[in-house]
Amino acid sequence: MKLLTVTCVSLLASSAHANSASSPISWQRPLHHDISDSPLLALHRDLVKIESISGNEKAVGQYLHNYLGAHNFTVETQVVSSAGAELRTAAGSVKTQHDRRNVLAYHGKKRKTRTLLTSHIDTVPPFWPYEVRPHHDIWGRGSVDAKGCVATQIIALTELLDRKEVGDGDVALLFVVGEETGGDGMRKANDLDLKWEAVIFGEPTELKLASGHKGNIGLNIKAKGKAAHSGYPWLGVNANSLLIPALSALDKLDLPSSKKYGNTTLNIGRMEGGVAGNVVAETASAQIQIRIAAGSAKETKKIVLDAVDAVDKDLEVGFLNEGYGPVDIDHDVEGQ
């Protein structure tokens, strides 16, 4: 199976231009006047308006089910987790409020197709409402990653079907949940028992065809101190003061790099500690994400653990999962 990751930003722009040939978008008036006239921009708008932070994808999945069914696709949904299920995120485990479903769509009755177009329908937090700003800028959570890709793939396939350039058994669509929190939707898609000759993943790729991507691993670091009144700090142990030197050491790490993927990056995404300014902090923690450009997840873990131990062996380091190193995609189309 050949895999390729393709950007959808350029496709979104190109399709908007093509759709405007018969009813051109006016650059002299606000863009929102023209969005409803463009199937692509209208679908994109409707998707972005739906909040679908990981764990809360039910509404956007239902919208896609209805939209695709109304446009003559055969639609299946696949339950990934039911309401009340545990979802593990970088912030810890949370209970989902609704059923979460992958959406599979194809033309006619041939469920098995040669090619798959796929992307994800969940987003990172927080929700950012859809808006059209001056100079025709479209903003909103998921407008690029990855609802721009979802809308582009649907409209592109619809137009190809209308022109009879593809038919039954050629191309299917798969939109998954949970991509931003460990990929549980795509893992569940394995149970569909389907294989394809080629798969095109829709992701933001800086307008490049991507033939691979960095690896990933997440971790939490926790410090345990002793609470005391801030007027008598010597009676306590400040957990923030224990944690900060370790974070500083991690922030200065010289991490592996590669020609293809560039630098391994480490992001200290969230810090939390203490309860009030006049109380010595009893606990402190930080959430960290590492994008691995070279080497394995195991090697990256060792680098992190060695750096933390060199500062304070009593700090607790917990990895969210096994992680993985850089992924070179099997492809036969030139990419980067």
For each residue, the residues with C-beta under 8 A, 3 or more apart:
1: 195 196 197 198 199 330
2: 197 198 199 330 331 332 333
3: 198 199 201 329 330 331
4: 198 199 200 201 209 210 211 329 331 333 335
5: 200 201 202 203 205 209 210 211 213 329 335
6: 11 200 201 202 203 205 209 210
7: 10 11 203 204 205 206 207 208 209 210
8: 11 12 119 144 146 148 149 151 152 153 202 203 204
9: 12 13 144 148 204 207
10: 7 13 14 207
11: 6 7 8 14 15 149 152 156
12: 8 9 15 16 40 44 148 151 152
13: 9 10 16 17
14: 10 11 17 18
15: 11 12 18 19 40 152 155 156
16: 12 13 19 20 25 38 40 41
17: 13 14 20 21
18: 14 15 21
19: 15 16 22 38 39 40 41
20: 16 17 23 24 25 34 38
21: 17 18 24
22: 19
23: 20 34 37
24: 20 21
25: 16 20 31 34 38
26: 29 33 34
27: 136
28:
29: 26 33 34
30: 33 132
31: 25 34 35 132 136 138
32: 35 132
33: 26 29 30
34: 20 23 25 26 29 31 37 38 41
35: 31 32 38 41 42 45 132
36: 42
37: 23 34 42
38: 16 19 20 25 34 35 41 42
39: 19 42 43 155 158
40: 12 15 16 19 43 44 151 152 155
41: 16 19 34 35 38 44 45
42: 35 36 37 38 39 45 46
43: 39 40 46 47 67 151 154 155
44: 12 40 41 47 48 138 143 147 148 151
45: 35 41 42 48 49 130 138
46: 42 43 49 50 63 67
47: 43 44 50 60 63 64 121 142 147 150 151
48: 44 45 130 138 140 141 142 143 147
49: 45 46 129 130 140
50: 46 47 59 60 63
51: 56 59 127 141
52: 56 57 59 60 121 122 123 142
53: 56 122 123 124 125 126 127 141
54: 57 87 89 122 123 124 177 178 179 180 181
55: 87 89 94 96 97 100 122 178 181
56: 51 52 53 59 96 97 98
57: 52 54 60 61 98 100 101 121 122 177 178
58: 61 62 98 99 100 101
59: 50 51 52 56 62 63 98
60: 47 50 52 57 63 64 121
61: 57 58 64 65 77 100 101 102 103 121 175 177
62: 58 59 65 66
63: 46 47 50 59 60 66 67
64: 47 60 61 67 68 103 105 121 150 175
65: 61 62 68 69 75 77 103
66: 62 63 69 70
67: 43 46 63 64 70 71 154
68: 64 65 71 73 75 103 105 154 173
69: 65 66 73 75
70: 66 67
71: 67 68 154 158
72: 107
73: 68 69 105 106 107 173
74: 105 106 107 108 109 111
75: 65 68 69 103 104 105
76: 103 104 105 111
77: 61 65 101 102 103 104
78: 101 102 103 104 188 189 191 192
79: 82 99 100 101
80: 100 101 102 176 177 178 184 185 188
81: 85 87 96 99 100 184
82: 79 85 96 99
83: 96 97 98 99
84: 95 96
85: 81 82 95 96 100
86: 93 94 95 96
87: 54 55 81 93 94 95 96 178 181 184
88: 92 93 181 182 320
89: 54 55 92 93 94 181
90: 181 218 220 269 270 287 289 320
91: 94 270 287
92: 88 89
93: 86 87 88 89
94: 55 86 87 89 91
95: 84 85 86 87
96: 55 56 81 82 83 84 85 86 87 99 100
97: 55 56 83
98: 56 57 58 59 83
99: 58 79 81 82 83 96
100: 55 57 58 61 79 80 81 85 96 177 178 185
101: 57 58 61 77 78 79 80 177
102: 61 77 78 80 174 175 176 177 185 188 189
103: 61 64 65 68 75 76 77 78 121 173 174 175
104: 75 76 77 78 111 172 173 174 192
105: 64 68 73 74 75 76 172 173 174
106: 73 74 110 111 113 168 171 172 173
107: 72 73 74 110 161 166 167 168 170 171
108: 74 167 168 169
109: 74 168
110: 106 107 113 168 169
111: 74 76 104 106 172 194
112: 169 194 195
113: 106 110 116 169 170 171 172 196
114: 169 170 171 196 197 198
115: 170 171 172 196 197 198 199 200
116: 113 171 172 173 174 194 196 198 199 200
117: 153 156 157 171 172 173 174 200 202
118: 153 173 174 175 176 199 200 201 202
119: 8 146 149 150 153 175 176 201 202 203
120: 146 175 176 177 178 179 180 185 186
121: 47 52 57 60 61 64 103 146 147 150 175 176 177
122: 52 53 54 55 57 177 178 179 180 181 185
123: 52 53 54 127 141 142 145 147 180
124: 53 54 141 180
125: 53
126: 53 141
127: 51 53 123 141
128: 139 140 141
129: 49 140 141
130: 45 48 49 138 139 140 143
131: 138 139 140
132: 30 31 32 35 136 137 138 139
133: 137 138 139
134: 137
135:
136: 27 31 132
137: 132 133 134
138: 31 44 45 48 130 131 132 133 143
139: 128 130 131 132 133 143
140: 48 49 128 129 130 131 143
141: 48 51 53 123 124 126 127 128 129
142: 47 48 52 123 145 146 147 148
143: 44 48 130 138 139 140 147 148
144: 8 9 147 148 204
145: 123 142 148 149 203 204
146: 8 119 120 121 142 149 150 179 202 203 204
147: 44 47 48 121 123 142 143 144 150 151
148: 8 9 12 44 142 143 144 145 151 152 204
149: 8 11 119 145 146 152 153 202 203 204
150: 47 64 119 121 146 147 153 154 175 202
151: 8 12 40 43 44 47 147 148 154 155
152: 8 11 12 15 40 148 149 155 156 202
153: 8 117 118 119 149 150 156 157 173 200 202
154: 43 67 68 71 150 151 157 158 173
155: 15 39 40 43 151 152 158 159
156: 11 15 117 152 153 159 160
157: 117 153 154 160 161 166 171 173
158: 39 71 154 155 161 162
159: 155 156 162 163
160: 156 157 163 165 166 171
161: 107 157 158 164 165 166 167
162: 158 159
163: 159 160
164: 161 167
165: 160 161
166: 107 157 160 161 170 171
167: 107 108 161 164 170
168: 106 107 108 109 110
169: 108 110 112 113 114
170: 107 113 114 115 166 167
171: 106 107 113 114 115 116 117 157 160 166
172: 104 105 106 111 113 115 116 117 194 196
173: 68 73 103 104 105 106 116 117 118 153 154 157
174: 102 103 104 105 116 117 118 189
175: 61 64 102 103 118 119 120 121 150
176: 80 102 118 119 120 121 179 185 186 188 189
177: 54 57 61 80 100 101 102 120 121 122 184 185
178: 54 55 57 80 87 100 120 122 181 182 183 184 185 186
179: 54 120 122 146 176 183 185 186
180: 54 120 122 123 124
181: 54 55 87 88 89 90 122 178 184
182: 88 178 320 321
183: 178 179 186 187
184: 80 81 87 177 178 181 187 188
185: 80 100 102 120 122 176 177 178 179 188 189
186: 120 176 178 179 183 189 190
187: 183 184 190
188: 78 80 102 176 184 185 191
189: 78 102 174 176 185 186 192
190: 186 187 193
191: 78 188
192: 78 104 189
193: 190
194: 111 112 116 172
195: 1 112
196: 1 113 114 115 116 172 199
197: 1 2 114 115
198: 1 2 3 4 114 115 116
199: 1 2 3 4 115 116 118 196
200: 4 5 6 115 116 117 118 153
201: 3 4 5 6 118 119
202: 5 6 8 117 118 119 146 149 150 152 153
203: 5 6 7 8 119 145 146 149 210
204: 7 8 9 144 145 146 148 149
205: 5 6 7 208 209 210
206: 7
207: 7 9 10
208: 7 205 335 336
209: 4 5 6 7 205 333 334 335 336
210: 4 5 6 7 203 205 213 329 335 336
211: 4 5 328 329 331 333 334 335 336
212: 260 261 326 327 328 329
213: 5 210 261 326 327 329
214: 261 264 291 292 293 326 327
215: 291 292 293 296 297 300 323 324 325 326 327
216: 289 290 291 292 323 324
217: 289 290 292 297 300 301 319 320 321 322 323 324
218: 90 287 288 289 290 319 320 321 323
219: 287 288 290 304 317 318 319 320
220: 90 285 286 287 288 317 318 320
221: 243 246 247 285 286 288 308 315 316 317 318
222: 243 283 284 285 315 316 318
223: 239 240 242 243 246 273 283 284 285 312 314 315 316
224: 239 242 282 283 314 316
225: 236 237 238 239 240 241 242 280 281 282 283 284
226: 235 236 237 280 282
227: 236 279 280 281 282
228: 232 233 234 235 236 279 280
229: 232 235 236 278 279 280
230: 233 277 278 279 280
231: 278
232: 228 229 235 236
233: 228 230 236 238 280
234: 228
235: 226 228 229 232 280
236: 225 226 227 228 229 232 233 280 282
237: 225 226 241 242 280
238: 225 233 241 242 280 281
239: 223 224 225 242 243 273 274 281 282 283 284
240: 223 225 243 244 273 274 281 284
241: 225 237 238 244 245 281
242: 223 224 225 237 238 239 245 246 284 312 314 315
243: 221 222 223 239 240 246 247 271 273 284 285 286 315
244: 240 241 247 248
245: 241 242 248 249 311 312
246: 221 223 242 243 249 250 307 308 311 312 315
247: 221 243 244 250 251 268 271 286
248: 244 245 251 252
249: 245 246 252 253 307 308 310 311
250: 246 247 253 266 268 288 304 307 308
251: 247 248 266 268
252: 248 249
253: 249 250 266 303 304 307
254:
255: 263 264 265 266 290 293 300 303
256: 264 292 293 294 295 299 300
257: 261 262 263 264 293 294
258: 261 262 293 294 326
259:
260: 212 326 336
261: 212 213 214 257 258 293 294 326
262: 257 258 293
263: 255 257 293
264: 214 255 256 257 290 291 292 293 294 295 300
265: 255 290 291 293
266: 250 251 253 255 288 289 290
267: 288 289 290 291
268: 247 250 251 271 286 287 288
269: 90 287 288 289
270: 90 91 286 287
271: 243 247 268 284 285 286 287
272: 284 285 286
273: 223 239 240 243 281 283 284 285
274: 239 240 277 279 280 281 282 283 284
275: 279 281 282
276: 279
277: 230 274
278: 229 230 231
279: 227 228 229 230 274 275 276 282
280: 225 226 227 228 229 230 233 235 236 237 238 274
281: 225 227 238 239 240 241 273 274 275 284
282: 224 225 226 227 236 239 274 275 279
283: 222 223 224 225 239 273 274
284: 222 223 225 239 240 242 243 271 272 273 274 281
285: 220 221 222 223 243 271 272 273
286: 220 221 243 247 268 270 271 272
287: 90 91 218 219 220 268 269 270 271
288: 218 219 220 221 250 266 267 268 269
289: 90 216 217 218 266 267 269
290: 216 217 218 219 255 264 265 266 267 300 304 323
291: 214 215 216 264 265 267
292: 214 215 216 217 256 264 295 296 297 300 323 324 325 326
293: 214 215 255 256 257 258 261 262 263 264 265 326
294: 256 257 258 261 264 325 326
295: 256 264 292 299 300 325
296: 215 292 299 300 325
297: 215 217 292 300 301 322 323 324 325
298: 301 302
299: 256 295 296 302 303
300: 215 217 255 256 264 290 292 295 296 297 303 304 323 325
301: 217 297 298 304 305 319 323
302: 298 299 305 306
303: 253 255 299 300 306 307
304: 219 250 253 290 300 301 307 308 317
305: 301 302 308 309 317
306: 302 303 309 310
307: 246 249 250 253 303 304 310 311
308: 221 246 249 250 304 305 311 312 315 317
309: 305 306 312 313
310: 249 306 307
311: 245 246 249 307 308 315
312: 223 242 245 246 308 309 315
313: 309
314: 223 224 242
315: 221 222 223 242 243 246 308 311 312
316: 221 222 223 224
317: 219 220 221 304 305 308
318: 219 220 221 222
319: 217 218 219 301 322 323
320: 88 90 182 217 218 219 220
321: 182 217 218
322: 217 297 319
323: 215 216 217 218 290 292 297 300 301 319
324: 215 216 217 292 297 327
325: 215 292 294 295 296 297 300
326: 212 213 214 215 258 260 261 292 293 294
327: 212 213 214 215 324
328: 211 212
329: 3 4 5 210 211 212 213
330: 1 2 3
331: 2 3 4 211 335
332: 2
333: 2 4 209 211
334: 209 211
335: 4 5 208 209 210 211 331
336: 208 209 210 211 260
